[in-house]
Amino acid sequence: MNSMAKLGLYGNAEGKTDVWATPQNLFDALDQIFNFDLDVCALPENAKCERYFTPELDGLKQEWTGTCWMNPPYGREISLWIEKAVETANNGHTVVGLLPVRTDVVWWQEHILHREIHYIKGRLKFGGSKHNAPFGCALVVFRPSLKDVQSDKSI
């Protein structure tokens, strides 16, 4: 177990947290497609882009520009991150979010269903964890165009 998991800074099967570190291989594959400029919710130890916002900088209060990577905390405040992604897309930028599949909640129904959705087969093993996550995930693309479509494809 690495030091971040020991400190409880992100999700693992042994501890409870709402912060789950992005698997590096998943990010690398997506970065080849999207060429990310900014990681909007990062810890210095696991930032995926040269430009990133830490909890101290509070990404929700910052301007998101370019093509953004978002793996937000999965707790109750996730809806605030989703709303910020929508706002960012409306301002002409793209946000790709790694999100838990929660089709029963308001933020999914209001802000995700009409977006480009790529369901991930199986369950991810988040950084530092010995076990797979106890939930399914999807990649959701918030684009600045009206051409967003729901996808039933899995990756």
N, CA and C of each residue as an Amber inpcrd file, in Angstrom:
protein
   465
   0.8570000  -1.1730000   0.0000000   0.0000000   0.0000000   0.0000000
   0.8980000   1.2290000   0.0000000   0.6300000   2.1850000  -0.8840000
   1.4700000   3.3730000  -0.9130000   1.0760000   4.3620000   0.1810000
   1.8680000   5.4200000   0.3090000   1.6750000   6.3540000   1.4230000
   0.3360000   7.0680000   1.3740000  -0.1820000   7.3520000   0.1880000
  -1.4660000   8.0530000   0.1130000  -2.5980000   7.1740000   0.6190000
  -2.5500000   5.8930000   0.2960000  -3.5860000   4.9910000   0.8000000
  -3.4850000   4.8640000   2.3130000  -2.2540000   4.7870000   2.8260000
  -2.0670000   4.6910000   4.2700000  -2.6370000   5.9040000   4.9900000
  -2.4980000   7.0620000   4.3730000  -3.0080000   8.2900000   4.9780000
  -4.5110000   8.4550000   4.7820000  -5.1150000   7.5690000   3.9910000
  -6.5520000   7.6680000   3.7550000  -6.9220000   8.8050000   2.8260000
  -5.9880000   9.1970000   1.9480000  -6.2500000  10.3220000   1.0650000
  -7.0920000   9.9540000  -0.1370000  -7.2110000   8.6780000  -0.4150000
  -8.1160000   8.2720000  -1.4780000  -8.5890000   6.8620000  -1.2380000
  -9.5740000   6.4890000  -2.0380000 -10.3260000   5.2760000  -1.7780000
  -9.5560000   3.9850000  -1.8350000  -9.8940000   3.1460000  -0.9180000
  -9.4110000   1.7760000  -0.9170000 -10.4010000   0.9460000  -0.1220000
 -10.3240000  -0.3360000  -0.2920000 -11.3180000  -1.2060000   0.3380000
 -11.2030000  -1.2140000   1.8550000 -10.0200000  -0.8520000   2.3770000
  -9.8180000  -0.9030000   3.8180000 -10.3350000   0.3400000   4.5360000
 -10.4990000   1.4300000   3.8190000 -10.8830000   2.6800000   4.4660000
 -12.0520000   3.3360000   3.7740000 -12.6240000   4.3050000   4.4570000
 -13.7510000   5.0210000   3.8750000 -13.2960000   6.4120000   3.4710000
 -13.5420000   6.7570000   2.2300000 -13.2150000   8.0740000   1.7210000
 -14.0550000   8.3120000   0.4810000 -14.1300000   9.5830000   0.0680000
 -14.8450000   9.8760000  -1.1700000 -13.8850000  10.3270000  -2.2640000
 -12.5770000  10.2150000  -2.0170000 -11.5650000  10.5940000  -2.9920000
 -10.8910000   9.3240000  -3.5070000 -10.9670000   9.1120000  -4.8170000
 -10.4550000   7.8910000  -5.4330000  -9.4550000   8.2750000  -6.5210000
  -8.1870000   7.9110000  -6.3690000  -7.1350000   8.2900000  -7.3120000
  -7.3360000   7.6090000  -8.6640000  -7.2420000   8.3920000  -9.7230000
  -7.4080000   7.8900000 -11.0830000  -6.3390000   6.8530000 -11.4130000
  -6.7290000   5.6920000 -11.9430000  -5.7270000   4.7240000 -12.3970000
  -4.8760000   5.3560000 -13.5110000  -3.5670000   5.2920000 -13.3710000
  -2.6720000   5.9720000 -14.3150000  -2.8430000   5.4610000 -15.7400000
  -3.0060000   4.1400000 -15.9120000  -3.1420000   3.5950000 -17.2690000
  -4.4080000   4.1040000 -17.9530000  -5.4790000   4.2870000 -17.2070000
  -6.7090000   4.8380000 -17.7770000  -6.4820000   6.2790000 -18.1990000
  -5.8790000   7.0660000 -17.3200000  -5.6320000   8.4650000 -17.6630000
  -4.7220000   8.5770000 -18.8870000  -3.6610000   7.7850000 -18.9350000
  -2.7270000   7.8590000 -20.0590000  -3.4300000   7.5810000 -21.3870000
  -4.3060000   6.5860000 -21.4100000  -5.0470000   6.2680000 -22.6380000
  -5.9690000   7.4220000 -23.0310000  -6.6360000   8.0100000 -22.0540000
  -7.5340000   9.1330000 -22.3420000  -6.7650000  10.3780000 -22.7580000
  -5.6130000  10.5910000 -22.1540000  -4.8000000  11.7580000 -22.4910000
  -4.3330000  11.6990000 -23.9430000  -4.1190000  10.4960000 -24.4640000
  -3.7540000  10.3450000 -25.8750000  -4.8790000  10.8380000 -26.7890000
  -6.1030000  10.7180000 -26.3320000  -7.2690000  11.1440000 -27.1130000
  -7.5710000  12.6210000 -26.8960000  -7.5740000  13.0560000 -25.6410000
  -8.0500000  14.4000000 -25.3060000  -6.9480000  15.4390000 -25.1160000
  -5.7240000  15.0160000 -24.8330000  -4.6200000  15.9470000 -24.5920000
  -5.0010000  16.9740000 -23.5170000  -5.1630000  16.5110000 -22.3050000
  -5.6530000  17.3380000 -21.2020000  -4.7020000  18.4770000 -20.8500000
  -5.2980000  19.6160000 -20.4970000  -4.5620000  20.8100000 -20.0810000
  -4.5630000  21.0010000 -18.5730000  -5.6070000  20.5090000 -17.9010000
  -5.8260000  20.8540000 -16.5020000  -6.4930000  19.7040000 -15.7590000
  -5.9660000  19.3860000 -14.5860000  -6.6010000  18.4370000 -13.6620000
  -7.2880000  19.2930000 -12.6070000  -8.6120000  19.2830000 -12.5960000
  -9.3540000  20.2300000 -11.7480000  -9.5100000  19.7860000 -10.3010000
  -9.2670000  18.5140000  -9.9840000  -9.3530000  18.0370000  -8.5890000
  -8.2080000  17.0700000  -8.3380000  -7.1050000  17.5890000  -7.8670000
  -5.9190000  16.7510000  -7.6960000  -5.2900000  16.9490000  -6.3270000
  -4.5050000  15.9850000  -5.9600000  -3.5730000  16.1330000  -4.8510000
  -2.1950000  16.2700000  -5.4960000  -1.2750000  16.9900000  -4.8820000
   0.0490000  17.1380000  -5.5000000   0.6900000  15.7880000  -5.8340000
   0.4060000  14.7780000  -5.0370000   1.0090000  13.4620000  -5.2240000
   0.4330000  12.6830000  -6.3990000  -0.7640000  13.0640000  -6.8670000
  -1.3660000  12.2800000  -7.9470000  -1.9080000  13.1350000  -9.0840000
  -1.4690000  14.3770000  -9.1920000  -1.9360000  15.2580000 -10.2680000
  -1.6220000  14.6300000 -11.6210000  -2.5800000  14.7080000 -12.5280000
  -2.4260000  14.0810000 -13.8340000  -1.9550000  15.0470000 -14.9120000
  -1.9830000  16.3420000 -14.6440000  -1.5820000  17.3490000 -15.6190000
  -0.5780000  18.3050000 -14.9830000   0.1570000  18.9940000 -15.8340000
   1.0980000  19.9870000 -15.3220000   0.3580000  21.0790000 -14.5490000
  -0.7960000  21.4870000 -15.0630000  -1.6510000  22.4490000 -14.3560000
  -2.6990000  21.6640000 -13.5850000  -2.8550000  21.9710000 -12.3030000
  -3.8450000  21.2680000 -11.4920000  -4.2590000  22.1220000 -10.3060000
  -5.4540000  21.8050000  -9.7990000  -5.9820000  22.4670000  -8.6120000
  -6.0280000  21.4630000  -7.4650000  -5.4780000  21.8580000  -6.3320000
  -5.5020000  21.0510000  -5.1160000  -6.6980000  21.4760000  -4.2660000
  -7.0230000  20.7240000  -3.2280000  -8.1120000  21.1540000  -2.3420000
  -7.8710000  22.5460000  -1.7540000  -6.6160000  22.8820000  -1.5000000
  -6.3180000  24.2060000  -0.9490000  -6.6620000  25.3230000  -1.9350000
  -6.5030000  25.0580000  -3.2220000  -6.8450000  26.0520000  -4.2460000
  -8.3350000  26.0610000  -4.5530000  -9.0370000  25.0240000  -4.1520000
 -10.4770000  24.8620000  -4.3660000 -10.8660000  25.0370000  -5.8340000
 -10.7500000  23.9550000  -6.5670000 -11.0630000  23.9620000  -7.9870000
 -12.4380000  24.4970000  -8.3300000 -13.3760000  24.4020000  -7.4140000
 -14.7200000  24.9240000  -7.6870000 -14.7340000  26.4450000  -7.7830000
 -13.7330000  27.0960000  -7.2140000 -13.6640000  28.5610000  -7.2500000
 -12.7550000  29.0790000  -8.3560000 -12.1380000  28.1710000  -9.1070000
 -11.1940000  28.5480000 -10.1590000 -11.8760000  28.5070000 -11.5250000
 -11.2440000  29.1620000 -12.4920000 -11.7230000  29.0980000 -13.8680000
 -11.1050000  27.8750000 -14.5360000 -11.9370000  27.0550000 -15.1470000
 -11.4710000  25.8730000 -15.8540000 -11.3750000  26.2260000 -17.3320000
 -10.2040000  26.0260000 -17.9260000 -10.0200000  26.3480000 -19.3370000
  -9.3340000  25.1940000 -20.0540000  -9.4930000  25.1800000 -21.3690000
  -8.8820000  24.1360000 -22.1800000  -9.6560000  22.8360000 -22.0620000
  -8.9240000  21.7460000 -22.1260000  -9.5210000  20.4230000 -21.9690000
  -9.1710000  19.9300000 -20.5750000 -10.1960000  19.7120000 -19.7740000
 -10.0170000  19.4500000 -18.3450000 -10.3040000  17.9970000 -17.9830000
  -9.4910000  17.4790000 -17.0690000  -9.7110000  16.1640000 -16.4740000
 -10.3530000  16.3690000 -15.1100000 -11.4280000  15.6120000 -14.8320000
 -12.1300000  15.7410000 -13.5590000 -12.4280000  14.3610000 -12.9830000
 -11.7990000  14.0590000 -11.8720000 -12.1370000  12.8850000 -11.0690000
 -12.4680000  13.4520000  -9.6890000 -13.7170000  13.8820000  -9.5040000
 -14.0750000  14.6200000  -8.2890000 -14.2500000  13.7140000  -7.0770000
 -14.2740000  14.3070000  -5.8890000 -14.6680000  13.5280000  -4.7140000
 -16.0730000  12.9660000  -4.9570000 -16.3040000  11.7280000  -4.5900000
 -17.5640000  11.0590000  -4.8980000 -18.6180000  11.2000000  -3.8080000
 -18.4150000  12.0910000  -2.8730000 -19.3840000  12.3140000  -1.8010000
 -20.5220000  13.2220000  -2.2280000 -21.2180000  13.7540000  -1.2610000
 -22.3980000  14.5860000  -1.5240000 -22.0970000  15.8100000  -2.3760000
 -20.8770000  16.3390000  -2.2700000 -20.5360000  17.5480000  -3.0150000
 -20.2580000  17.2860000  -4.4920000 -20.3630000  16.0420000  -4.9430000
 -20.1010000  15.7370000  -6.3510000 -20.9930000  16.5650000  -7.2750000
 -22.2010000  16.8710000  -6.8380000 -23.1080000  17.6490000  -7.6890000
 -22.5380000  19.0320000  -7.9930000 -21.7720000  19.6030000  -7.0720000
 -21.1470000  20.9070000  -7.3140000 -20.1040000  20.8120000  -8.4230000
 -19.3740000  19.7020000  -8.4540000 -18.3760000  19.4910000  -9.5010000
 -19.0540000  19.2720000 -10.8560000 -20.1650000  18.5640000 -10.8440000
 -20.9140000  18.3340000 -12.0830000 -21.4340000  19.6640000 -12.6240000
 -21.9920000  20.4830000 -11.7500000 -22.4950000  21.7970000 -12.1720000
 -21.3710000  22.6640000 -12.7360000 -20.1850000  22.6010000 -12.1390000
 -19.0370000  23.3630000 -12.6390000 -18.6110000  22.8450000 -14.0100000
 -18.6700000  21.5410000 -14.2310000 -18.3420000  20.9660000 -15.5370000
 -19.3290000  21.4480000 -16.5950000 -20.6050000  21.4900000 -16.2490000
 -21.6310000  21.9870000 -17.1770000 -21.3560000  23.4490000 -17.5160000
 -21.0830000  24.2500000 -16.5060000 -20.7780000  25.6730000 -16.7090000
 -19.5490000  25.8470000 -17.6060000 -18.5320000  25.0370000 -17.3760000
 -17.3040000  25.1130000 -18.1650000 -17.5750000  24.7720000 -19.6220000
 -18.3610000  23.7310000 -19.8740000 -18.7250000  23.3740000 -21.2470000
 -19.5240000  24.5010000 -21.8960000 -20.4230000  25.1020000 -21.1470000
 -21.2050000  26.2240000 -21.6730000 -20.3250000  27.4190000 -22.0190000
 -19.1500000  27.5020000 -21.3830000 -18.2000000  28.5830000 -21.6540000
 -17.1920000  28.2240000 -22.7440000 -17.3980000  27.0790000 -23.4160000
 -16.5810000  26.7410000 -24.5690000 -15.4190000  25.8000000 -24.3390000
 -15.3680000  25.1430000 -23.1970000 -14.2740000  24.2280000 -22.8850000
 -14.8210000  22.8140000 -22.7030000 -13.9370000  21.8350000 -22.7500000
 -14.3350000  20.4360000 -22.6060000 -13.8780000  19.9040000 -21.2550000
 -14.7450000  19.1490000 -20.6020000 -14.4120000  18.4840000 -19.3450000
 -14.7250000  17.0000000 -19.5170000 -13.7660000  16.1580000 -19.1830000
 -13.9790000  14.7130000 -19.1750000 -13.9600000  14.2810000 -17.7170000
 -15.0570000  13.6760000 -17.2760000 -15.1740000  13.2820000 -15.8810000
 -15.2240000  11.7800000 -15.6940000 -14.4870000  11.3030000 -14.7100000
 -14.5780000   9.9090000 -14.2700000 -15.5410000   9.9080000 -13.1000000
 -16.7240000   9.3290000 -13.3200000 -17.8040000   9.4490000 -12.3450000
 -18.3770000   8.0920000 -11.9590000 -18.8490000   7.9840000 -10.7260000
 -19.5650000   6.7680000 -10.3420000 -20.9080000   6.7470000 -11.0720000
 -21.3230000   5.5790000 -11.5110000 -22.6190000   5.4630000 -12.1950000
 -23.7020000   5.4570000 -11.1300000 -24.4350000   6.5480000 -11.0700000
 -25.5040000   6.6940000 -10.0740000 -26.7480000   7.2420000 -10.7700000
 -27.3650000   6.3750000 -11.5420000 -28.4950000   6.8000000 -12.3670000
 -29.7200000   7.2060000 -11.5670000 -29.7270000   6.9250000 -10.2730000
 -30.8910000   7.2300000  -9.4440000 -30.8510000   8.6220000  -8.8210000
 -29.7510000   9.3420000  -8.9760000 -29.6260000  10.6370000  -8.3040000
 -29.9260000  11.7920000  -9.2490000 -30.3010000  12.9030000  -8.6710000
 -30.7190000  14.0670000  -9.4570000 -29.6130000  14.5530000 -10.3770000
 -28.3660000  14.6520000  -9.8840000 -27.3050000  15.2030000 -10.7350000
 -27.0820000  14.3430000 -11.9750000 -27.2460000  13.0320000 -11.8690000
 -27.0970000  12.1650000 -13.0470000 -28.2530000  12.4120000 -14.0170000
 -29.4500000  12.4390000 -13.4900000 -30.6290000  12.6040000 -14.3390000
 -30.6680000  13.9670000 -15.0230000 -30.2650000  15.0180000 -14.3250000
 -30.3520000  16.3650000 -14.8930000 -29.1530000  16.7520000 -15.7540000
 -27.9670000  16.2420000 -15.4230000 -26.7660000  16.7420000 -16.0850000
 -25.9630000  15.7070000 -16.8600000 -26.2500000  14.4320000 -16.6830000
 -25.4270000  13.4020000 -17.3180000 -26.1510000  12.6840000 -18.4550000
 -27.4140000  12.3550000 -18.2800000 -28.1330000  11.5080000 -19.2370000
 -28.0570000  11.9790000 -20.6830000 -27.9760000  13.2730000 -20.9170000
 -27.9460000  13.7850000 -22.2870000 -26.5240000  14.0600000 -22.7800000
 -25.5350000  13.6220000 -22.0240000 -24.1280000  13.8250000 -22.3960000
 -23.5690000  12.5890000 -23.0940000 -22.3470000  12.7180000 -23.5390000
 -21.6100000  11.5870000 -24.0950000 -21.1320000  10.7380000 -22.9170000
 -21.6110000   9.5110000 -22.8440000 -21.3090000   8.6220000 -21.7190000
 -20.6270000   7.3600000 -22.2440000 -19.5190000   6.9960000 -21.6060000
 -18.8120000   5.7570000 -21.9370000 -18.7320000   4.9310000 -20.6560000
 -19.5280000   3.8820000 -20.5900000 -19.5380000   3.0270000 -19.3980000
 -18.2890000   2.1540000 -19.3810000 -17.6760000   2.0440000 -18.2360000
 -16.4700000   1.2370000 -18.0830000 -16.8800000  -0.1770000 -17.6740000
 -16.3870000  -1.1510000 -18.4300000 -16.6940000  -2.5490000 -18.1140000
 -16.0720000  -2.9230000 -16.7800000 -16.8180000  -3.6590000 -15.9880000
 -16.3070000  -4.1000000 -14.6980000 -16.1590000  -2.9380000 -13.7290000
 -15.2990000  -3.1260000 -12.7510000 -15.0520000  -2.0960000 -11.7390000
 -13.5760000  -1.7430000 -11.7370000 -13.3080000  -0.4650000 -11.6560000
 -11.9290000   0.0170000 -11.6630000 -11.1960000  -0.3420000 -10.3770000
  -9.9010000  -0.4640000 -10.5040000  -9.0290000  -0.5630000  -9.3360000
  -8.3380000   0.7910000  -9.2490000  -8.7770000   1.6040000  -8.3020000
  -8.2310000   2.9440000  -8.1680000  -6.8260000   2.8910000  -7.5970000
  -6.0430000   3.9240000  -7.8690000  -4.6470000   3.9920000  -7.4590000
  -4.4400000   3.6610000  -5.9960000  -3.4950000   2.7810000  -5.7180000
  -3.1480000   2.4350000  -4.3550000  -4.0190000   1.3860000  -3.7060000
  -5.0640000   0.9480000  -4.3650000  -5.9810000  -0.0130000  -3.7690000
  -5.6490000  -1.4350000  -4.2100000  -5.8430000  -2.3650000  -3.3100000
  -5.6550000  -3.7810000  -3.6310000  -6.8910000  -4.3620000  -4.3090000
  -8.0230000  -3.7190000  -4.1060000  -9.2980000  -4.2650000  -4.5640000
  -9.9850000  -3.3190000  -5.5430000 -10.8800000  -3.8840000  -6.3200000
 -11.6770000  -3.0650000  -7.2240000 -12.6660000  -2.2240000  -6.4320000
 -13.0880000  -1.1280000  -7.0320000 -14.0630000  -0.2430000  -6.3950000
 -15.3790000  -0.9900000  -6.1770000 -16.1500000  -0.5940000  -5.1710000
 -17.4400000  -1.2360000  -4.9120000 -18.5770000  -0.6560000  -5.7560000
 -18.2380000   0.0110000  -6.8670000 -19.2480000   0.6410000  -7.7190000
 -18.7150000   0.7050000  -9.1490000 -19.6350000   0.8270000 -10.1020000
 -19.2570000   0.9970000 -11.4920000 -18.9800000   2.4580000 -11.7990000
 -18.2310000   2.6930000 -12.8800000 -17.8820000   4.0610000 -13.2730000
 -18.1560000   4.2740000 -14.7560000 -18.2180000   5.5370000 -15.1140000
 -18.3650000   5.9280000 -16.5090000 -17.5180000   7.1630000 -16.7570000
 -17.1190000   7.3180000 -17.9990000 -16.4850000   8.5550000 -18.4330000
 -17.5730000   9.3930000 -19.0740000 -17.7050000  10.6130000 -18.6110000
 -18.7240000  11.5170000 -19.1370000 -18.0050000  12.7080000 -19.7430000
 -18.3550000  13.0310000 -20.9930000 -17.7090000  14.1360000 -21.6890000
 -18.6870000  15.3030000 -21.7670000 -18.2700000  16.4100000 -21.1670000
 -19.0360000  17.6530000 -21.2010000 -18.3930000  18.5120000 -22.2870000
 -19.0540000  18.6150000 -23.4220000 -18.5030000  19.3550000 -24.5610000
 -19.2480000  20.6750000 -24.7380000 -18.5860000  21.6370000 -25.3810000
 -19.2350000  22.9220000 -25.6190000 -20.1440000  22.9270000 -26.8360000
 -20.5300000  21.7610000 -27.3220000 -21.3800000  21.7100000 -28.4990000
 -22.7120000  21.0640000 -28.1670000 -23.6710000  21.2560000 -29.0270000
 -24.9920000  20.6590000 -28.8380000 -25.0400000  19.2370000 -29.3810000
 -23.9070000  18.7180000 -29.8060000 -23.8790000  17.4010000 -30.4300000
 -23.6180000  16.2800000 -29.4400000 -23.7060000  16.5910000 -28.1370000
 -23.5400000  15.5350000 -27.1400000 -24.6200000  14.4810000 -27.3390000
 -24.2120000  13.2400000 -27.2750000 -25.1700000  12.1460000 -27.3960000
 -24.8740000  11.1100000 -26.3370000 -25.8910000  10.4190000 -25.9200000
 -25.6850000   9.3320000 -24.9680000 -25.1180000   8.1460000 -25.7240000
 -24.1670000   7.4920000 -25.1160000 -23.5430000   6.3320000 -25.7300000
 -23.7550000   5.1150000 -24.8450000 -24.0870000   4.0070000 -25.4690000
 -24.2150000   2.7790000 -24.6920000 -22.9720000   1.9150000 -24.8650000
 -21.9390000   2.4890000 -25.4540000 -20.6970000   1.7520000 -25.6450000
 -19.9710000   1.6100000 -24.3220000 -19.2810000   0.5290000 -24.1840000
 -18.4450000   0.3080000 -23.0060000 -16.9910000   0.3740000 -23.4290000
 -16.1550000   0.8090000 -22.4940000 -14.7210000   0.8310000 -22.7950000
 -13.9710000   0.0740000 -21.7280000
